[in-house]
């Protein structure tokens, strides 16, 4: 009878240990917030090589547009940042939200 109680207690301890350890690691979920900014020239064509800044207060994320006029941004923190292209405010914002990608097109 004692061996059965000891085995049962060991099984319960193991199940609790696995449950607690998996609960601890699930709290460390990596946040993945993305924004894709497409910059178009005044005629509507993609603007390659433009410097795009997403900024607010002390936070600034910088990227350069590729041949399709697209700049990609990624962060681990949700936030809303103003979009500035080649030093000019656009009046548009990028919304970095958990597990989402914000696609914004900016016409210069």
N, C-alpha and C positions, 0 to 999 in steps of 0.2 A: 504494500500500500504506500509506503514511504517513497519508493522509487517512482511510482506513478505520479505522486504529488510533485516530486522534484522535476520530473520530465514535463509535466503540465506547466509548472511555474517557469521553467526554462523556455518553453514554447511561448508563453504569454510575454515574457521579457523580450524575446527575439522579435515578436510581432510589434510590440511597443517601440523597440529600438528602430526598426525599419520604418514604422509610421512617423516617428518624430524626425528621423534624419531626412526622409523625403519631404516632410513639411518644411523643414528649414531650407532646403535647396530650392523649393518652389517659390520662396519669398524673394529669391535673388534673380527674378526674371529680368532679362536684358530688354530695355526699352529701345525700340527701333523707330525713329521718327525721320521721315524723308520729305524733301521738297525737290521738285524738278521745275526750274524756271526756264521758259523759252523766251528769248528776246528777238523781236522782229524789228527790222529797220523801218523808217518811215514809209517805204514803198511796200512793205509787207514781206520782204524776203528775210530769211534767217540771218541774224547778225553774229558772225563768227568772231571770236577773239575779244568779246566784250567782257569787262570785269564786272562781276555781279557780287554785290555785298548784301547779306541779310544781317540786319543790325538792330539792336535795341539796347540802350544803356551801355554797359560794359561788354556786351556780347556782340561779336562780329564774326560771321562765317563768310569766307571769300572763295569764289570759284571763277573760272573763265569758261565762256561758252565754246562749245565745239563747232564743227562745221555745219551742224544743223541748228545752231543758235541755242543750244541747250546747256544749262549749267545744273549740275547735280549737287545736292547737299544732304548730309546725314548727321544726326546727333542722337544722343541718348536721353536728352531732356525735352519734354514737351514745352513749346514756347511759340509766341507769335512775333515775327520779326519783319521790319520794314525792308522793302527791296529797293536797292540803289544800283543803277547801272552806269558805269563809267563816271561815277561821282554825282550823277543826277538822281534825285529822289523820284520815284515813279508813282507814288501815291498808292501802291499796291503792297500787300503783305503776304508773307509765306506762313502758313499754319503748320507747325511741326506737332503732330499728334501721334500718340502711341499706336504703333503698328499700322500707320497710314502713310500714304504719299500724297502730298498736295501738289497738284499740277497747275502752275500759273503761267499765263502768257502775258508778256509785257510788250506793248507797242510803243516804240520810241518816236 
